[in-house]
Amino acid sequence: MRILFPAAPGYGLMLPLVPLIWAARAAGHEVLVATTAHMTKVAAASGLPVTDVFPLRDVGEDLVAGPDGPADAVGGGDGVPEGYWELARSMRPFELFTLAMTEGTVDAGREFGADLVVYSSDHAAGKLAAVALGVPALEVGNRVSWSLRDPEFRGAARHNPRMGIVPDDAPVVQGLRRRLGLGDRQPDLLARVDPRAPSLGGLAEPEPDADDAVPWLPMRYVPYNGGAVLPAWAIRRPARPRILLTLGTVVPLLPGGGGSLGLLIEALADLDAEVVLADDETDMSQFGKLPDNLVQAGFVPLSAILPDCALIVHHGGSGTMAAAVHYGVPQLVVPSGADNELCARRVVERGLGLSVDPAALDAWTVRELVGRLLTERGFRGAAADVRDEVAAQPSPAALIDTVAARWAAARPGA
């Protein structure tokens, strides 16, 4: 089988798919990742074949520029689609990805001869490409904070463009449907995947969708955070509690993104702990002399550090939350936007950790919450319970076998 994996150009949007793509390749299927911008290099570095479906612009850089992007650019020239700059300047990333990437993804799928399209729930370009190519599809949840299996989320997401769901009636989608001649056709779904642990809203067993009876399948969330040559300290067990501190890959790039980081470093400075800072974007000179207990790790895969951590302090990114869940590490979440607040709520409600509003952030509060997370056994117990739930779910390899069997059974004449 030849499987096309369309993926949005963000670490937290594409990296969750990598273990599933590896599983497909290891099972003998031909795979192709269809993405753009910096994620082409990241995907290639993971050992996967990649095609750039929108090489005209770097959509990541255009989004970060936001309102400071070129005011006179209106799109429609040099292959850049009409409306591109308006979406970039208004920082509507998922609509921008849909507009920029859909037609290139369709072209890539045709050239590749895709038999199956596997796309994430928040990547409308993948969904539209599956319709245009006329081949079966698998929709994969890539978040552990939400799933389209939840009716309340479906409704809320339609009114919040930054949550990740671009509805079918959005002007961007309707324009692409007209241009590609798709009408109102929907993808021929073999199944949908919910990667959440059961106590975080996921599945213990497959179940049909309430609206269209397409089966939802459980799958173990296996974190992939990239690779790196690890320093010697990273493979040694720490002599005192190790706290991992990260604000992800987006927050440090935003205006004022270093403010929370400086306060968190200050708050953790006096603890009898090893504080590992995973950050290669922030200019650390702005913070003056750094504490002796801070280890500047630069870019380091979270999955290489988390197994020996007593705590992680982070921004609430779904991938970061999922990695901590996988390793059973308590969490202190300082949510920074998008679905980060929802991640924080899930962490608190399940007893996996605590959350603090960035607007109320101060060193005393952080130290108090960290102290609770390091000493109260309930947090580590809950984290261990959910870790065990995750370990009991079907692996990406098992899921690929299930989907391949469904695909074979659905073929004409099967």
N, C-alpha and C positions, 0 to 999 in steps of 0.2 A: 504494500500500500504506500502511496505517496501522500504525505500529510503536510499541509500548509499550516503554519502557526503564525497568524497575524498578531502583532504585539505593539502596544502603545509605547512611545519613547520616554519611559520613566523607569527608574530602578524598581520602585515598588509596584509597577504595573507589568513589567516584563519578567523580572527575575523569578517571581513565583511560578512561572510556567516552565522554567529551565529543567527541573527534575522530571517533569512529565515528558518534555521533549527528549531528554536523555533516555528515559524509559522506552520511548517509541523507537529511538535509534538502536538501542541495545536489543530490542525485540526483532530487529531486522528490517524495519520500515525506513523508507527514505523520507527525510524531513527537510523543511526549509522554513526559516524564520523570516517574516516580512515585517520590517520595522524601519526606523529612520533615525536621523540625528545621531547623538552620541551612543544610542543603544545599539547601533550597528557594530561598533567596536567592542562594546561590552558583551554582546551576544557571540561575536566571533571569538572573543577571548575565552568563552565558556566551552569552546570546542564545537560550535554549531555552524552549519552553512547559513549564510545570511544574505538577503538582498535589501537594498535601500529603495523603498517605494516612494520616497519624496526627496530626491537629492538636491532640489532647487534651493531650499532654505534649511536652516537649522531651527526647527520649531521650538526646541528648548530655549535657545538664546532669544528668540523672538518673544516667547512668553515671559522670560525673566525681564526683558526690556519693558514689557507691559505698556503703560501709558507713555513711557519715554521712547517708544518705538517711533519710526519715521512717520510724522503726522501727515505727509503728503502722499504716502503710499496707500493705494486703494485696491490693489490686486487687479487681476485680469491681464497683467503684462508679464512677459518672460515666463509664461507657464504657471505663474502663481494665480490660483483661482480667485475669482471675485469674492470679496468678503473676508479674505484671509487676514488682512491687517486689522480689520475691525474686531475680529475675534481675538487676535493676539493682543491688541491694545486693551481690550476689555477683560483680558485674562480669563477666557472661557476655554480651558485646555481641551476638554473632551470633544467639544464641538469643533475646535481647530484641528485636532487629530483626525476627526471624521472627514472634514472637508479636504484636508491635505493628503490623506493616506488612502482613501477608499479606492480611487481609480487605479492607482499604482499597485495596490494589493490585488485587485482583480486581474490586472495585466500579468503580475507575477504568478498568480495561481494558474492562469491559462498557459503561460510559457512552461511552467513546472509540470503541468499535467496533473494537478491535484485530484486525488480521489476522496479526500476528507479535509475539511477545514476545522481546526480547533482554535477557538477564540475565547477571550475572557469576557465576562458579562459587561464590563465597562468599556469595551472596545467596539463601538458601532461599526467601524470600518471593516472589522472582521465579519460581523454579522451580515452586512450588506454584500461583502465579497462572496460569502457562502451562497447567498441567494443568486447573485449574478453568475456564479460558476455552475450552479445547478447540481451541486454534489452534497452528500450528507455532511452534517456538522455536529460538533460537540461543543457545548457552551460550558466554560469552566469558571467558577468563582475563584478570584485570586485574592480575596480579602477574608480575614477572619473576624471582621467587625460587622459585616452585613452580608446578606444574600438576597437575590431576587425571589427566593423561596418564601421570604417574609412579606406578607401582604402589606403590612404597615410601611415597610421600607419602599416597596414599589410606588406607593402613593406619594411618600415624602420626597423621593428622589426626582420625581417629575418636576418638582418646584424648586429644586436646588441643583443648578447646573454643575456646581463644583463637587458634588457627591460622586459623579462618574457616569451616570446614566443619561444618555442622549435619547429622548423618546422618539418614537416613530413619527410623531406629528411635528417635530422640530423643523424649522425651515431648511436647515442644513441637510437633514435626512431626506425631506421631501424633494429638494432640488436634485440631490444625487439619484434618487429613485427615478425621477423624470429623465435625467440625463442618461441613465443606464437602462431605461426601459424596464424597470422592475415591477411597476404597478404596486400592488399592496401585498405581493408575495412575501412569505416568511421563510426562514431557513428550514430545511428538512432535518430536524434535530433527532439524532440517535439517543441523546440523553443530555442532562445537565449535571454538573458536579458541584457539590457543596463541600468545601474542604474544612469546615469548622468542626471542632470537637462537639460531641452531643450536648454537653452542658453549656456550651457557648452558642447553642441554637442549631447545631449540625445534626447529622443523621447517624443512627446506629445501623440501620438497614435501608436499602433502596425504597423509595416511595414515589408514587405518581404525583405530578404537579396538579394542584387543585383546579387549575383553569384549563389545561390542554392535555393532561394525562401523560405528557412526556416524562419518562422516569428521571428522578433525581438520584444520583449515586453518591455515596460517601467516598472520600479519599483522604488519606493522611497528608497533611501539609508538611512537606519536607523543605526546610529553609535552604535557600541558595543565596549567598551574599557575595559571590565572586571569589577569586583566589588571590593568594599573595604569598610571598616568602616570609615566613613568620620569624620575628625576632626570638632570641633564646628565652626571654622571660615569658613569652606567650605560651610555651609548651611546658612550663614548670608550674606546679601547683603553688599558689600564693601562700606565704606564711601568715598573712592576715587577710581579713575579708577583702575581696576584690569587687569594686563597684564599676560597672561599665557605664560611661556617660556618652550619649550621642544625641544629636538633634537631626540626624538623617542627612540626606543629600540635597534637600530643597531649602529648608529653613536658613542654613548659613548663607545662601545666596541672596536672600531677600533683604530689602532695606531694614536695618535694625535687628537683623537676625542674630547678631552677636551679643545683644543685650542680655537675654536670658542666660546665655552660655556663661558670660562673665559672672553673673550672680550665682549660678550653680557651682562654678569652680570655687568661688569664695565660700559658699555654704559648706562644701565638702572638704575644705582645706584643713580643718582642725581634727578631722576624724582619724581614728587609728585604723586606717584602711588604705588600700592601694586603689587609686582612682584612675581608670584607664579611659582616656579621651579618644574616641574614634571620630576624627574630623581632619580632613585635609583641605578644607575650603576656607576656613576662617583665618584671618590675619591675627595671630595670637599676640603680636607685639602690642596691640591695643590694651592688653590686660596687665602690662608691666611684668614684674617678677611673679612667676608662677609658683604655686605651692610645691613643697618638696614631695608630697605624696601623689602628685599628678604625673602620670605616664602619658606622654604625647605619642599616640600610636599611629597617627595619620590615618590613611585608609587601611582598615583591617577587616577581614570578614567577621561579622558578628558570630557566626557559627564556630569560629576558631577560638573565640574568647569566652563565650557564654557558658560552656560546660563547667568552668571553674569559678563562675561568678556567684556572689551571694545576693546581688541586686543589680538591676539595670535602671538607670534614670534616662528617660527618653521623651521624645516629642509626640508620641502617639501614632506614629506611622504604622499601618497595618502589617507590613513586612517585619518591622522591628518587634511589634507586639507578638506576632506569630512565632518568631524565632525564640523569644523568651518563653512562650508557652511550650514550644517543642522541648526545651531544655529544663523546664520546671523552675524557672528563675523568677522570684518576686519582682514587681515593677512599680516604679514611681513615674507617673505620666504627667507631663506638662504639655497639654494639647495645644497645637499651634494652628489649627484650621483644617479645611477639607473634612475628611471623616475622622480626624484625630480625636475630636470630642467623643465620637461614638466609640472609638477604641478605648478611650479612658473610662467611659461608662461601663463597657463590658468587663474591663479589668476590675473595677471596683465592685460591680454587682456579683461577680463570681468569686470575690475574695482573693484575687490574684495579686492585689496591690492597692495602691492609693493614687489619688490624683490631686493636683493643685492647679487652680486657675492662674495662668500667666500674669493676669492683672493684679493678683494678690500675692505674687511671688516675693518672698524675702528670705534672707539667709536663715533666720530663726525658724520659720515654718518648715523650710526644707530639712534642716537638721532634725527637727522633731519627727517629721514623717519618716526620714531615713532611719532614725533610731528605732521607731516602731517596726519598720519592715525588717530590720536586722535582728530584732530580739523577740518579736511575737511569733510564735510557732505556727499560728493559723495560716499565715500568708504562704509560708513554704509548704505546709501540708496541702493547701488548696492547689498550689502550683504543681506539686507532685501528682496529685490526683488527675489533673487535666493532662499533664504530660503522659500519664498512663492511658488515658482515653485516646489520645492522639496515636500512641504506639499501637493500639489495638485496631485502628482503622486500616482499610485496604491501602496498600502502597501504590504509588504511581504505576509501577510495573504491572500490578494486578489489574488496575483500572484499564491500562492499555489493552491487556488481553481481553477484558470484558467488552470494550468498545470495538476491538477488531472482530470479535465474534458477532456483535450486533451488526457491524458493517457488512460482513460476509452474508449474514442471514437476510439483510435487506436488499441485496443485489438482485436484479431481475433474473429469474430463473433459478434462484437459490432454493 
